[in-house]
Amino acid sequence: ENLYDLKLISFNMRIGNYANLSFRAKFLNEKYTSKELNKESINFLMDVLFNPDIEEKSFNEAYLTKCKNKLERSIKSLKDNKLKYTLFKLLETTEDKPYSYNSYGYIEDLKKINGKNLYEYYKQVINNDMIDIFVVGEVDTIKVKEIFKEYFKTNTFKKNINEVTVKELEINKKVKFYEEIDEVNQTQLTLLCNLKSITDFERKYTLPVYSEMLGGSSNSLLFDTVREKNSYAYYINSNAKSYDNILMIYSGIENGNDKEVYKLIKKVLQNVSKGNFTKENLEDAKSTLISAINASKDSQAGIINTYYASVLVGAKDFEERIENISKVTREDIVNVSKKINMHNAFCDAYVNDRMR
């Protein structure tokens, strides 16, 4: 690290039914340093993965305690982030769906982890999980493959892909409202919509365009209606989780305006399903998504994510994705909007407010 600024990064994320654990090493190309540095850097990552600090079939308890304390602080601090908190509370109402579990974790589960059972989980991950390896850089492909064949100490390079997409929520005849009363300066209103019978093209292309047009930016329909025209919200956005079969709308609004904002959101959704939006609304949304794809071409993380999406859900390359997004029509948007139903809502409101 001191000589060549090598960085180790690890993180968790979830896509549909898949929980993903990633370890990344970023390091200088050996053409600018000493020879064989690529191999040394890769092997350093391998050493972290396959030669951890284990004594008597247990991780180091002192270090584990430090990690658990850090995670506990993160869990406890979640309520201070009202946006994330209300989104998690909303998703919890779906009970045992993969997205109903708080990704920060739960303190009662954290307390059950010790060096020994964590080591057992570590062995399970190394020996049983599906593993993909991605290398991005100016490297000799043959040499890199040989390094991994020699030093990557597991045989689970590939396994069969299981179903990624989460099963659809049942359609509620009436939107269910949940609330939590708190002494807050800003009310958080979040809505969950379920998707029904979405096609592959809609999931990968139409739905992202729909969500961007609905609430992706300050040019969106929700922002224009709720904030610009009525001054009810500090912010309002939408986010489509294609492989969870859900779409979320979340907003920070002035206390006391929750019912008015809910009505406006419902009205905007209805207007889109009737085709009441301009050509400019549609083209702006497509342009924003295409710009994001083009930007990801220049990002190593963006390149890796594209290839991983190809492995996991059959995503196309950059140019084909751009081409398909460009093809999305007004009719496509109207059709997909009719497959989106409001499911439930959660309001974190001021003590004097009530969502009825």
C-alpha positions in Angstrom: 0.0 0.0 0.0 2.8 2.5 0.9 4.8 1.8 -2.3 2.0 1.2 -4.9 -1.3 2.3 -3.3 -2.9 -1.1 -3.5 -6.5 -1.0 -2.3 -8.6 -3.8 -0.9 -12.4 -3.4 -1.0 -15.2 -5.7 0.2 -18.9 -5.1 0.2 -22.3 -6.8 0.1 -25.2 -6.3 -2.2 -28.4 -8.1 -3.2 -29.9 -8.6 -6.6 -33.3 -10.4 -6.5 -32.8 -13.8 -4.8 -29.0 -13.5 -4.8 -26.9 -12.1 -2.0 -23.5 -11.0 -3.4 -20.3 -10.8 -1.5 -17.5 -9.0 -3.4 -13.8 -8.7 -2.8 -11.8 -6.3 -5.0 -8.1 -5.4 -5.3 -7.0 -2.3 -7.2 -3.4 -1.9 -8.0 -0.9 -0.2 -10.4 -0.1 -1.9 -13.7 3.3 -3.6 -13.4 4.5 -1.7 -16.5 4.9 1.3 -14.2 6.5 -0.7 -11.3 8.6 -3.8 -10.8 8.0 -6.9 -12.8 5.6 -9.6 -11.5 3.7 -7.0 -9.4 0.4 -8.0 -11.0 1.0 -11.5 -9.7 2.1 -10.3 -6.3 -1.0 -8.1 -6.0 -3.4 -10.8 -7.0 -1.7 -13.2 -4.7 -2.1 -10.7 -1.8 -5.9 -10.8 -2.4 -5.7 -14.6 -2.5 -3.9 -14.7 0.8 -6.6 -12.6 2.4 -9.3 -14.9 1.1 -7.7 -18.3 1.7 -5.3 -17.7 4.6 -7.3 -15.6 7.2 -6.3 -15.3 10.9 -7.6 -18.6 12.1 -6.7 -20.3 15.4 -8.3 -23.6 16.6 -11.0 -23.3 13.8 -12.0 -19.9 14.9 -11.6 -16.3 13.8 -9.7 -14.0 16.1 -12.3 -13.0 18.8 -10.7 -9.7 19.7 -10.8 -8.5 16.1 -14.2 -10.0 15.5 -15.5 -8.0 18.5 -14.2 -4.7 16.9 -16.1 -5.6 13.7 -19.3 -6.4 15.5 -19.1 -3.2 17.5 -18.8 -1.2 14.3 -21.8 -3.1 12.7 -23.8 -2.5 15.9 -23.2 1.2 15.7 -24.3 1.2 12.0 -27.5 -0.7 12.9 -28.3 1.7 15.8 -27.6 4.8 13.6 -30.1 3.7 10.9 -33.0 5.4 12.6 -31.1 8.7 12.2 -31.3 8.3 8.5 -35.0 8.8 8.0 -35.0 8.0 4.3 -33.3 4.6 4.6 -35.2 3.9 7.8 -38.7 4.4 6.3 -37.7 2.4 3.2 -36.7 -0.5 5.3 -39.8 -0.2 7.5 -41.9 -0.2 4.3 -40.3 -3.3 2.9 -40.6 -5.1 6.2 -44.3 -5.2 5.7 -43.9 -7.7 2.9 -42.7 -10.2 5.6 -40.5 -13.0 4.2 -39.6 -11.6 0.8 -35.8 -11.3 0.3 -36.1 -7.5 0.4 -38.1 -7.5 3.6 -34.9 -8.1 5.6 -33.0 -5.0 6.7 -29.6 -5.1 4.9 -28.0 -3.4 7.8 -28.8 -6.6 9.8 -30.2 -7.0 13.3 -28.5 -6.7 16.6 -30.0 -9.9 18.0 -28.5 -11.8 15.1 -25.1 -10.0 15.4 -24.8 -11.1 19.0 -25.1 -14.8 18.0 -22.0 -14.6 15.8 -18.7 -15.8 17.3 -15.3 -16.8 15.9 -16.2 -20.5 15.5 -19.6 -20.2 13.8 -18.3 -17.4 11.6 -15.4 -19.7 10.5 -18.0 -22.4 9.6 -19.9 -19.9 7.5 -16.6 -18.8 5.9 -15.9 -22.4 4.8 -19.4 -22.7 3.5 -19.0 -19.6 1.3 -15.6 -20.7 0.0 -16.7 -24.3 -0.8 -20.3 -23.9 -1.9 -21.1 -20.5 -3.2 -21.0 -19.7 -6.9 -17.9 -17.7 -7.7 -17.2 -15.3 -10.6 -13.8 -13.7 -11.3 -13.5 -10.4 -13.2 -10.2 -8.8 -14.2 -10.2 -5.3 -15.8 -6.9 -3.7 -16.9 -4.0 -3.8 -19.3 -3.0 -7.3 -18.5 -1.8 -10.4 -20.3 -5.0 -12.5 -20.3 -3.2 -15.9 -20.5 -0.9 -15.0 -17.6 -3.7 -13.8 -15.4 -5.7 -17.0 -16.0 -2.7 -19.0 -15.1 -2.3 -17.1 -11.8 -5.8 -17.8 -10.8 -5.6 -21.5 -11.8 -2.5 -21.9 -9.7 -3.5 -19.8 -6.6 -7.3 -19.6 -6.5 -7.8 -22.5 -4.0 -11.4 -23.6 -4.8 -13.1 -25.6 -7.4 -16.4 -23.7 -7.4 -15.7 -21.5 -10.4 -19.1 -22.1 -11.9 -22.4 -23.6 -10.8 -25.9 -23.6 -12.3 -27.8 -20.3 -12.1 -30.9 -20.4 -10.0 -33.9 -18.2 -10.4 -32.8 -14.6 -9.8 -36.2 -12.9 -9.9 -38.2 -12.7 -6.7 -41.8 -13.9 -6.9 -44.4 -11.2 -7.4 -46.4 -9.7 -4.5 -50.0 -10.5 -4.3 -52.1 -7.6 -5.5 -53.9 -5.7 -2.7 -57.5 -4.7 -3.3 -56.8 -1.7 -1.2 -53.5 0.1 -0.4 -52.4 -0.7 3.2 -51.1 2.2 5.2 -48.6 2.0 8.0 -47.4 4.8 10.1 -44.8 5.6 12.8 -45.2 8.8 14.9 -42.0 10.6 15.7 -40.8 14.1 16.6 -39.4 14.9 13.2 -39.0 18.1 11.2 -39.8 16.4 7.9 -42.3 13.7 7.2 -41.1 10.7 5.1 -43.8 9.1 2.9 -42.8 6.0 1.0 -44.9 3.8 -1.3 -44.4 0.3 -2.5 -45.8 -0.8 -5.9 -45.8 -4.4 -7.2 -45.1 -5.4 -10.7 -47.3 -8.0 -12.5 -46.3 -10.2 -15.5 -43.4 -8.0 -16.6 -41.8 -9.2 -19.9 -38.0 -9.5 -20.2 -37.8 -6.4 -22.4 -39.9 -4.5 -20.0 -37.8 -5.6 -17.1 -34.5 -4.6 -18.7 -35.5 -1.5 -20.7 -39.0 -0.2 -20.4 -39.2 -0.2 -16.6 -35.9 1.8 -16.1 -37.2 4.4 -18.6 -40.6 4.5 -16.8 -39.0 4.9 -13.4 -36.6 7.6 -14.6 -39.4 9.6 -16.2 -41.6 9.1 -13.2 -39.2 10.1 -10.5 -35.6 9.9 -11.5 -34.5 13.5 -11.4 -35.6 17.2 -11.1 -37.1 16.8 -14.6 -39.4 13.9 -13.5 -43.2 14.0 -13.5 -43.4 13.5 -9.7 -40.9 16.3 -9.0 -42.7 18.6 -11.3 -46.1 17.9 -9.9 -45.4 17.5 -6.2 -42.6 20.0 -5.6 -42.6 22.5 -8.5 -46.3 23.0 -8.9 -47.5 22.4 -5.4 -44.5 22.9 -3.2 -45.3 20.0 -1.0 -42.0 18.1 -1.0 -38.4 18.7 -0.4 -37.6 15.8 -2.7 -39.5 12.9 -4.3 -38.0 10.0 -6.3 -38.8 6.6 -7.6 -36.7 3.5 -7.9 -37.5 0.3 -9.8 -36.2 -2.9 -8.5 -36.7 -5.0 -11.6 -35.6 -8.3 -10.2 -37.6 -7.8 -7.0 -40.7 -7.1 -9.0 -41.3 -3.9 -7.1 -41.1 -0.1 -7.6 -40.7 2.3 -4.7 -41.6 6.0 -4.5 -40.1 7.9 -1.6 -40.5 11.5 -0.5 -39.5 14.0 2.1 -42.4 16.4 2.7 -43.6 19.2 4.9 -45.4 17.9 8.0 -49.1 17.7 7.5 -49.0 17.3 3.7 -48.8 13.5 3.5 -52.4 12.9 2.4 -52.1 15.6 -0.4 -48.8 14.1 -1.6 -50.3 10.6 -1.7 -53.2 11.9 -3.8 -50.8 13.6 -6.2 -48.6 10.5 -6.6 -51.7 8.5 -7.4 -52.8 11.0 -9.9 -49.4 11.0 -11.7 -49.4 7.2 -11.9 -52.9 7.3 -13.4 -51.9 10.0 -15.9 -48.9 8.0 -17.1 -51.1 4.9 -17.6 -53.3 7.1 -19.8 -50.4 8.4 -21.9 -50.6 11.9 -20.4 -46.9 12.8 -20.7 -45.0 14.6 -23.4 -42.5 13.3 -25.9 -39.9 15.4 -24.2 -40.6 13.6 -20.8 -39.9 10.3 -22.5 -36.8 11.4 -24.5 -35.2 13.1 -21.4 -35.6 9.9 -19.5 -34.0 7.8 -22.2 -31.2 10.3 -22.7 -30.4 10.2 -18.9 -30.1 6.4 -18.9 -28.0 6.3 -22.1 -25.6 8.9 -20.6 -25.3 6.7 -17.5 -24.5 3.7 -19.6 -21.9 5.6 -21.6 -20.3 6.9 -18.4 -20.0 3.4 -17.1 -17.8 2.4 -20.0 -15.1 4.5 -18.5 -15.4 3.0 -15.1 -13.8 -0.3 -14.1 -16.6 -1.0 -11.7 -19.1 -0.2 -14.4 -17.4 -2.6 -16.8 -17.4 -5.4 -14.1 -21.1 -4.7 -13.2 -22.0 -5.0 -16.9 -20.3 -8.4 -17.3 -21.7 -9.6 -14.0 -25.2 -8.7 -15.1 -24.5 -10.6 -18.3 -23.7 -13.7 -16.2 -26.5 -13.4 -13.8 -29.5 -12.2 -15.9 -28.3 -12.3 -19.5 -27.8 -8.5 -19.8 -26.5 -7.2 -23.1 -23.4 -5.2 -23.8 -23.3 -1.4 -23.7 -24.3 -0.7 -27.3 -27.2 -3.2 -27.4 -28.5 -1.8 -24.1 -28.4 1.7 -25.5 -30.1 0.6 -28.7 -32.9 -1.1 -26.8 -33.5 1.8 -24.5 -33.7 4.1 -27.6 -36.5 1.8 -28.9 -38.8 2.3 -25.9 -42.0 4.0 -27.1 -44.9 5.8 -25.5 -47.0 2.7 -26.0 -44.4 0.6 -24.1 -44.5 3.0 -21.2 -48.3 3.0 -21.1 -48.4 -0.8 -21.3 -45.9 -1.3 -18.4 -47.6 1.3 -16.3 -50.7 -0.8 -16.3 -48.8 -3.7 -14.8 -47.8 -1.5 -11.8 -50.1 -1.5 -8.8 -49.8 0.5 -5.5 -49.4 -2.1 -2.7 -48.8 -0.3 0.6 -47.4 2.9 2.1 -45.4 3.9 5.2 -45.4 7.3 6.8 -42.9 8.5 9.4 -44.8 11.6 10.6 -44.7 14.3 13.1 -46.4 13.6 16.4 -49.5 15.8 15.5 -50.0 14.2 12.1 -52.0 11.1 11.2 -52.3 9.2 8.0 -55.9 8.1 7.6 
